[in-house]
């Protein structure tokens, strides 16, 4: 499968562990802007909501 002429608003990398996570969101012109984030995994929907909040738009 080849992706051509695609533009993405951001690229997100995640390292998910059993108790913690860390990630990086690259965005902006040429993906030159970076937002690093870390957090503690919690069970249930609260953990996912917190992770989505840190990822951003």
VOMI-354032 format. One record per atom (N, C-alpha, C): atom name; x negated, y negated, z negated; residue in one letter. Coordinates in pm, 1 decimal, always signed. Example, Ala and Ser with C-alpha at 12.3 -4.5 7.8 and 13.67 -1.06 7.14 Angstrom:
<nodes>
+------+----------+----------+----------+------+
! name !     east !    north !       up ! resn !
+------+----------+----------+----------+------+
!    N !  -1319.0 !   +569.0 !   -780.0 !    A !
!   CA !  -1230.0 !   +450.0 !   -780.0 !    A !
!    C !  -1320.0 !   +330.0 !   -780.0 !    A !
!    N !  -1285.0 !   +225.0 !   -708.0 !    S !
!   CA !  -1367.0 !   +106.0 !   -714.0 !    S !
!    C !  -1290.0 !     -3.0 !   -787.0 !    S !
+------+----------+----------+----------+------+
</nodes>
This chain:
<nodes>
+------+----------+----------+----------+------+
! name !     east !    north !       up ! resn !
+------+----------+----------+----------+------+
!    N !    -85.0 !   +115.6 !     +0.0 !    X !
!   CA !     +0.0 !     +0.0 !     +0.0 !    X !
!    C !    -90.8 !   -123.5 !     +0.0 !    X !
!    N !    -66.8 !   -213.1 !    +91.0 !    X !
!   CA !   -147.7 !   -334.9 !   +102.1 !    X !
!    C !    -60.5 !   -456.6 !    +72.2 !    X !
!    N !   -113.7 !   -544.6 !    -10.6 !    X !
!   CA !    -47.0 !   -670.1 !    -40.1 !    X !
!    C !   -120.7 !   -779.3 !    +35.3 !    X !
!    N !    -51.0 !   -843.8 !   +124.4 !    X !
!   CA !   -112.9 !   -952.1 !   +200.0 !    X !
!    C !    -30.6 !  -1078.3 !   +183.5 !    X !
!    N !    -99.6 !  -1189.2 !   +181.7 !    X !
!   CA !    -35.6 !  -1320.6 !   +172.6 !    X !
!    C !    +54.5 !  -1333.7 !    +50.0 !    X !
!    N !    +16.0 !  -1270.1 !    -59.9 !    X !
!   CA !    +93.4 !  -1279.8 !   -183.1 !    X !
!    C !    +32.3 !  -1387.3 !   -272.4 !    X !
!    N !   +116.1 !  -1462.6 !   -337.5 !    X !
!   CA !    +68.9 !  -1556.3 !   -438.7 !    X !
!    C !   +140.4 !  -1522.3 !   -568.0 !    X !
!    N !    +64.5 !  -1514.8 !   -675.3 !    X !
!   CA !   +117.9 !  -1480.6 !   -805.5 !    X !
!    C !    +95.8 !  -1599.2 !   -898.2 !    X !
!    N !   +193.7 !  -1633.1 !   -981.6 !    X !
!   CA !   +176.6 !  -1747.2 !  -1071.1 !    X !
!    C !    +71.2 !  -1722.4 !  -1178.5 !    X !
!    N !    +48.1 !  -1595.8 !  -1213.3 !    X !
!   CA !    -49.8 !  -1564.3 !  -1316.9 !    X !
!    C !    -90.3 !  -1418.0 !  -1305.2 !    X !
!    N !   -205.9 !  -1388.2 !  -1361.0 !    X !
!   CA !   -253.3 !  -1250.6 !  -1372.5 !    X !
!    C !   -271.1 !  -1223.9 !  -1521.7 !    X !
!    N !   -217.7 !  -1112.0 !  -1568.8 !    X !
!   CA !   -221.8 !  -1080.1 !  -1710.7 !    X !
!    C !   -292.2 !   -946.9 !  -1731.0 !    X !
!    N !   -387.8 !   -945.0 !  -1822.4 !    X !
!   CA !   -454.9 !   -821.6 !  -1862.0 !    X !
!    C !   -426.8 !   -795.2 !  -2008.2 !    X !
!    N !   -392.1 !   -670.8 !  -2042.0 !    X !
!   CA !   -358.1 !   -635.7 !  -2179.4 !    X !
!    C !   -436.0 !   -513.5 !  -2225.0 !    X !
!    N !   -478.3 !   -515.4 !  -2350.0 !    X !
!   CA !   -535.6 !   -399.9 !  -2416.2 !    X !
!    C !   -443.4 !   -369.2 !  -2533.4 !    X !
!    N !   -363.2 !   -264.9 !  -2518.4 !    X !
!   CA !   -264.6 !   -230.8 !  -2620.4 !    X !
!    C !   -317.3 !   -117.4 !  -2707.1 !    X !
!    N !   -322.7 !   -142.2 !  -2835.1 !    X !
!   CA !   -363.2 !    -39.8 !  -2929.9 !    X !
!    C !   -244.3 !     +2.3 !  -3014.0 !    X !
!    N !   -269.4 !    +92.2 !  -3108.4 !    X !
!   CA !   -160.8 !   +136.9 !  -3194.9 !    X !
!    C !   -117.8 !    +28.2 !  -3292.0 !    X !
!    N !   -212.6 !    -54.3 !  -3336.3 !    X !
!   CA !   -178.8 !   -154.5 !  -3436.6 !    X !
!    C !   -202.3 !   -298.0 !  -3390.7 !    X !
!    N !   -283.2 !   -317.7 !  -3286.8 !    X !
!   CA !   -313.7 !   -453.0 !  -3239.7 !    X !
!    C !   -312.1 !   -457.3 !  -3087.7 !    X !
!    N !   -310.8 !   -578.8 !  -3035.7 !    X !
!   CA !   -324.8 !   -598.0 !  -2892.1 !    X !
!    C !   -410.1 !   -721.2 !  -2867.8 !    X !
!    N !   -471.6 !   -725.8 !  -2752.0 !    X !
!   CA !   -541.9 !   -845.8 !  -2707.3 !    X !
!    C !   -516.0 !   -859.4 !  -2558.7 !    X !
!    N !   -516.4 !   -982.2 !  -2512.6 !    X !
!   CA !   -486.5 !  -1004.9 !  -2372.6 !    X !
!    C !   -542.4 !  -1136.0 !  -2323.1 !    X !
!    N !   -532.8 !  -1150.7 !  -2192.3 !    X !
!   CA !   -579.1 !  -1271.5 !  -2126.5 !    X !
!    C !   -484.4 !  -1301.0 !  -2010.9 !    X !
!    N !   -443.9 !  -1427.0 !  -1999.5 !    X !
!   CA !   -359.2 !  -1469.8 !  -1887.5 !    X !
!    C !   -439.3 !  -1568.7 !  -1805.8 !    X !
!    N !   -459.3 !  -1538.5 !  -1677.8 !    X !
!   CA !   -526.1 !  -1628.1 !  -1584.3 !    X !
!    C !   -418.9 !  -1696.6 !  -1500.9 !    X !
!    N !   -429.7 !  -1828.2 !  -1486.3 !    X !
!   CA !   -326.8 !  -1902.4 !  -1414.4 !    X !
!    C !   -387.7 !  -2028.9 !  -1355.3 !    X !
!    N !   -307.8 !  -2100.5 !  -1281.6 !    X !
!   CA !   -352.8 !  -2226.8 !  -1222.6 !    X !
!    C !   -419.2 !  -2206.4 !  -1087.0 !    X !
!    N !   -471.1 !  -2314.9 !  -1034.3 !    X !
!   CA !   -534.4 !  -2313.2 !   -903.0 !    X !
!    C !   -656.9 !  -2221.6 !   -904.3 !    X !
!    N !   -652.6 !  -2117.1 !   -825.9 !    X !
!   CA !   -762.1 !  -2021.6 !   -821.2 !    X !
!    C !   -776.1 !  -1939.7 !   -948.1 !    X !
!    N !   -670.8 !  -1935.9 !  -1029.0 !    X !
!   CA !   -670.2 !  -1864.8 !  -1156.4 !    X !
!    C !   -786.1 !  -1910.0 !  -1244.9 !    X !
!    N !   -816.3 !  -2039.0 !  -1240.5 !    X !
!   CA !   -929.6 !  -2094.5 !  -1313.8 !    X !
!    C !   -896.7 !  -2123.3 !  -1460.9 !    X !
!    N !   -768.8 !  -2127.9 !  -1496.0 !    X !
!   CA !   -731.1 !  -2153.2 !  -1635.1 !    X !
!    C !   -709.2 !  -2020.9 !  -1706.6 !    X !
!    N !   -749.5 !  -2017.3 !  -1832.6 !    X !
!   CA !   -742.9 !  -1892.6 !  -1908.8 !    X !
!    C !   -676.3 !  -1917.1 !  -2043.8 !    X !
!    N !   -591.9 !  -1820.9 !  -2083.0 !    X !
!   CA !   -529.1 !  -1822.5 !  -2215.1 !    X !
!    C !   -551.1 !  -1685.0 !  -2277.5 !    X !
!    N !   -636.3 !  -1677.1 !  -2381.4 !    X !
!   CA !   -659.6 !  -1553.2 !  -2453.8 !    X !
!    C !   -564.6 !  -1545.5 !  -2572.4 !    X !
!    N !   -519.8 !  -1426.0 !  -2605.1 !    X !
!   CA !   -430.9 !  -1409.3 !  -2718.5 !    X !
!    C !   -451.8 !  -1272.1 !  -2781.7 !    X !
!    N !   -424.2 !  -1263.9 !  -2909.8 !    X !
!   CA !   -431.5 !  -1138.8 !  -2984.1 !    X !
!    C !   -314.1 !  -1133.5 !  -3079.8 !    X !
!    N !   -285.0 !  -1017.4 !  -3130.1 !    X !
!   CA !   -177.3 !  -1005.9 !  -3226.6 !    X !
!    C !   -168.6 !   -866.1 !  -3282.9 !    X !
!    N !    -77.8 !   -850.7 !  -3375.0 !    X !
!   CA !    -56.0 !   -722.9 !  -3440.3 !    X !
!    C !    +72.3 !   -662.2 !  -3386.1 !    X !
!    N !    +65.3 !   -535.6 !  -3348.9 !    X !
!   CA !   +183.1 !   -466.6 !  -3298.1 !    X !
!    C !   +276.1 !   -434.8 !  -3414.4 !    X !
!    N !   +402.5 !   -461.4 !  -3396.3 !    X !
!   CA !   +503.6 !   -423.8 !  -3493.9 !    X !
!    C !   +604.4 !   -335.4 !  -3422.8 !    X !
!    N !   +674.2 !   -256.8 !  -3497.7 !    X !
!   CA !   +771.0 !   -166.4 !  -3436.0 !    X !
!    C !   +898.5 !   -241.3 !  -3399.7 !    X !
!    N !   +968.4 !   -188.0 !  -3303.6 !    X !
!   CA !  +1095.6 !   -245.3 !  -3264.0 !    X !
!    C !  +1082.2 !   -360.8 !  -3166.9 !    X !
!    N !  +1191.5 !   -427.2 !  -3145.2 !    X !
!   CA !  +1198.4 !   -536.0 !  -3048.3 !    X !
!    C !  +1121.3 !   -660.1 !  -3091.6 !    X !
!    N !  +1099.9 !   -679.1 !  -3221.1 !    X !
!   CA !  +1027.4 !   -796.9 !  -3268.5 !    X !
!    C !   +884.8 !   -800.9 !  -3215.6 !    X !
!    N !   +819.6 !   -686.1 !  -3209.6 !    X !
!   CA !   +683.2 !   -680.5 !  -3158.6 !    X !
!    C !   +675.4 !   -718.9 !  -3012.0 !    X !
!    N !   +769.9 !   -671.1 !  -2932.3 !    X !
!   CA !   +772.3 !   -704.6 !  -2790.2 !    X !
!    C !   +806.4 !   -851.5 !  -2768.5 !    X !
!    N !   +897.1 !   -905.3 !  -2847.4 !    X !
!   CA !   +934.2 !  -1046.3 !  -2834.6 !    X !
!    C !   +814.5 !  -1135.6 !  -2865.7 !    X !
!    N !   +736.9 !  -1100.3 !  -2967.7 !    X !
!   CA !   +618.8 !  -1177.8 !  -3003.3 !    X !
!    C !   +514.9 !  -1171.4 !  -2891.5 !    X !
!    N !   +495.4 !  -1053.6 !  -2835.0 !    X !
!   CA !   +401.0 !  -1037.2 !  -2724.9 !    X !
!    C !   +443.9 !  -1118.6 !  -2603.5 !    X !
!    N !   +570.6 !  -1113.8 !  -2567.4 !    X !
!   CA !   +619.8 !  -1191.3 !  -2453.5 !    X !
!    C !   +605.6 !  -1341.0 !  -2476.3 !    X !
!    N !   +623.8 !  -1384.7 !  -2598.9 !    X !
!   CA !   +607.6 !  -1526.9 !  -2630.8 !    X !
!    C !   +462.5 !  -1571.4 !  -2609.6 !    X !
!    N !   +367.3 !  -1486.1 !  -2645.8 !    X !
!   CA !   +227.4 !  -1521.2 !  -2629.7 !    X !
!    C !   +183.5 !  -1517.8 !  -2484.8 !    X !
!    N !   +244.4 !  -1431.4 !  -2404.5 !    X !
!   CA !   +210.2 !  -1424.8 !  -2262.7 !    X !
!    C !   +251.2 !  -1552.5 !  -2192.2 !    X !
!    N !   +367.7 !  -1604.6 !  -2224.2 !    X !
!   CA !   +413.9 !  -1729.0 !  -2162.4 !    X !
!    C !   +500.0 !  -1703.1 !  -2040.8 !    X !
!    N !   +512.0 !  -1803.7 !  -1958.1 !    X !
!   CA !   +599.0 !  -1796.8 !  -1839.6 !    X !
!    C !   +551.2 !  -1692.9 !  -1741.2 !    X !
+------+----------+----------+----------+------+
</nodes>
